[in-house]
Amino acid sequence: MAEIIHEFISEEKVNERIREIGAQITKDYEGEELYVITIMKGAIYFATELTKRIEVPVILDFMAASSYGADTKSSGVVKITRDLDESLAGKNVIVVEDIIDTGRTLSYLLELLKKRNPKSIKLCTLLDKPDRRIAQVDVDYVGFVVPDEFIVGYGLDYAQKYRNLPFIGTLEFK
């Protein structure tokens, strides 16, 4: 089966939107320090570009969680493979994700992180796919709302491929 990628959101539009989100976060946290949790692997591209545009002090950490494996549909089972290096107690936390689909993974992670007593916790995602939402997740910063198609590029993958595309694309199988 051949895989065909169609550009959906250009690199220029992605970069412009990330600048806007960075400016909003800077305004929202003026005079504060942020603890940014990047959900690996996919959100690394987005988090790197986003944190360069946030003009308050940022501490960066990583978590790895997955519910996809090598499939195009979520399995529903959340697996944490890397946890944080530091305590969240008293910190302003922003969780950065590449895409929110069913919401299961983020719902699970946010509940876990809230139990660690942060001062505040917000969620930022490059892409939101609300048509597939199963678990309620409140998203504070959204790059783009996307339709129920399989999305790749800018950190999002299919079977670990296509993360390095500089744009957001849809994946078609022929």
ABEGO torsion letter per residue (X at the ends): XBBBBBBABBAAAAAAAAAAAAAAAAAAABGBBBBBBBBOAAAAAAAAAAAAABABBBBBBBBBBBAAEABABBAGBBBBABBBABBABGBBBBBBBABBBAGAAAAAAAAAAAAAGBABBBBBBABBBAAABABBBBBABBABBBBBBBBBEGGBBBGGBGAABABBBBBBBX
